[in-house]
Amino acid sequence: YRGIATMKDSARYIKIVEWSEEDQCYVGSSPGLFIAGCHGDDEESVFHELCSIVEETISIYKADGKELPPATSGKGFANVA
């Protein structure tokens, strides 16, 4: 069917890029998969690197025959004050 997208496994995991005062740079993480996976001076670059790391982490789980951790997207991590 045209127009129906298939969700990638990586979309099941939240990706957070936030400024670290302590490190004076942006830090990317994906709770549920890993913490503090990458860092850098440019927020957008850190996000793109983070997405790649999430994809790679999922590939490693699959190659090792391990079950993926529970999904974190839609679990209330975002928009929490």
C-alpha positions as CSV (number, residue, x, y, z in Angstrom):
1,Y,0.0,0.0,0.0
2,R,1.4,3.3,-1.0
3,G,1.8,5.9,1.7
4,I,2.0,3.5,4.6
5,A,5.3,3.8,6.4
6,T,6.8,1.0,8.4
7,M,8.2,2.2,11.8
8,K,11.9,1.4,12.3
9,D,12.9,-0.3,15.5
10,S,14.9,2.8,16.4
11,A,11.7,4.9,16.5
12,R,10.7,2.9,19.5
13,Y,13.4,4.5,21.6
14,I,13.5,8.1,22.8
15,K,16.6,10.1,21.9
16,I,17.6,13.0,24.2
17,V,20.1,15.7,23.5
18,E,20.7,18.1,26.3
19,W,23.2,20.7,27.3
20,S,25.6,19.6,30.1
21,E,26.8,22.5,32.3
22,E,29.3,20.2,33.8
23,D,30.8,19.1,30.5
24,Q,30.1,22.4,28.6
25,C,28.7,20.5,25.6
26,Y,25.6,18.7,24.3
27,V,25.2,15.1,25.5
28,G,23.1,12.5,23.7
29,S,21.4,9.5,25.4
30,S,18.7,7.0,24.7
31,P,17.3,5.8,28.1
32,G,16.5,2.1,27.9
33,L,19.4,1.4,25.5
34,F,22.3,3.5,26.9
35,I,23.1,6.6,28.8
36,A,25.5,9.4,27.6
37,G,26.2,7.8,24.2
38,C,27.8,10.8,22.5
39,H,28.7,14.4,23.0
40,G,29.8,17.5,21.1
41,D,29.5,21.2,20.6
42,D,26.8,21.2,17.9
43,E,23.3,20.0,19.0
44,E,22.2,18.8,15.6
45,S,25.4,16.9,15.0
46,V,25.0,15.2,18.4
47,F,21.5,14.2,17.5
48,H,22.5,12.7,14.2
49,E,25.3,10.8,15.8
50,L,22.9,9.6,18.5
51,C,20.5,8.3,15.9
52,S,23.4,6.3,14.3
53,I,24.4,4.9,17.7
54,V,20.8,3.8,18.4
55,E,20.6,2.0,15.0
56,E,24.0,0.4,15.7
57,T,23.0,-0.7,19.2
58,I,19.8,-2.3,17.8
59,S,21.9,-4.1,15.1
60,I,24.2,-5.5,17.8
61,Y,21.3,-6.8,19.9
62,K,19.9,-8.5,16.8
63,A,23.2,-9.9,15.7
64,D,23.8,-11.4,19.2
65,G,20.3,-12.9,19.1
66,K,19.2,-10.8,22.1
67,E,15.8,-9.5,22.7
68,L,15.5,-5.7,22.4
69,P,14.9,-3.8,25.6
70,P,11.3,-2.5,26.2
71,A,10.4,0.5,24.0
72,T,10.7,3.9,25.7
73,S,8.9,6.1,23.2
74,G,5.5,7.2,24.4
75,K,6.4,6.4,28.0
76,G,6.2,9.9,29.3
77,F,10.0,10.7,29.3
78,A,9.4,13.8,27.2
79,N,7.4,16.9,28.3
80,V,8.1,16.1,32.0
81,A,8.6,19.2,34.1
